[in-house]
Amino acid sequence: MSSERIKEIFSRVESLSLRERKAILDAELAGDPDARSRVEALLSASDDLADDAFAPFVDAPAGPPSNTDVPEQIGPYRIESLLGRGGMACVYRATQERPIRREVALKVVRPGFDTQAVLSRFDSERQALARLEHRNIATVLDAGADPYGPSWFSMSLVDGPPITEYCHENSLSFRDRLLLFVQVCRGVQHAHLRGILHRDLKPQNILVGLEDGKAVPKIIDFGVTKAL
């Protein structure tokens, strides 16, 4: 089987569930174990990168980071603290002072992990987020890459816990939990209508902040997104 055909099958099944992948591979590659092995190898590599490249923002190390862990400045942003550290990227609370003053979440590729594969996935995330403008999705504000420094992009800062923790801490009723979930569904629908699949939706990637005194869940971490 040609390499082009292998890539075509891989692209078609990459975003599917394991059961859906198996059904297609069983149907199309039953008589070609070598081709199936090649497709499965590509899927395994893709899944490993998706798992490791960008862990959720909330995966911060226990306790405050030391000064050596946190840079003072990245691009136009003054770094305040570390919010989370994944396999290939860090997320900081940062302050932009000009032309306007605001607090942001700044996602930065970690030093030493700026391989072409990671940078490509990082760029895919910020490109996907830039296409989305919805109250329930974290908004990209700015992006940059210094030739002698890290690639980064800034987002609206969601100063709140994961949705499950918020519901538990505030003892929300079943109805109120559903109302929060409806907002999440609207954000997901907005992304789907623009051809963006998140592929890693879970409570840790849905943070709840307050806007005008009302709880607003926001979807974050599009690091393993897929654009259709």
Stockholm file with secondary structure:
# STOCKHOLM 1.0

chainA/1-228         MSSERIKEIFSRVESLSLRERKAILDAELAGDPDARSRVEALLSASDDLADDAFAPFVDAPAGPPSNTDVPEQIGPYRIESLLGRGGMACVYRATQERPIRREVALKVVRPGFDTQAVLSRFDSERQALARLEHRNIATVLDAGADPYGPSWFSMSLVDGPPITEYCHENSLSFRDRLLLFVQVCRGVQHAHLRGILHRDLKPQNILVGLEDGKAVPKIIDFGVTKAL
#=GR chainA/1-228 SS CCHHHHHHHHHHHTTSCHHHHHHHHHHHHTTCHHHHHHHHHHHHHHHHHHHHHCCCTTCCCSSCCCGGGSCSEETTEEEEEEEEECSSEEEEEEEECSSSCEEEEEEEECTTCCCHHHHHHHHHHHHHHHTCCCTTBCCEEEEEECTTSCEEEEEECCCSCBHHHHHHHTTCCHHHHHHHHHHHHHHHHHHHHTTEECSCCSGGGEEEEEETTEEEEEECCCTTCEEC
#=GC SS_cons         CCHHHHHHHHHHHTTSCHHHHHHHHHHHHTTCHHHHHHHHHHHHHHHHHHHHHCCCTTCCCSSCCCGGGSCSEETTEEEEEEEEECSSEEEEEEEECSSSCEEEEEEEECTTCCCHHHHHHHHHHHHHHHTCCCTTBCCEEEEEECTTSCEEEEEECCCSCBHHHHHHHTTCCHHHHHHHHHHHHHHHHHHHHTTEECSCCSGGGEEEEEETTEEEEEECCCTTCEEC
//
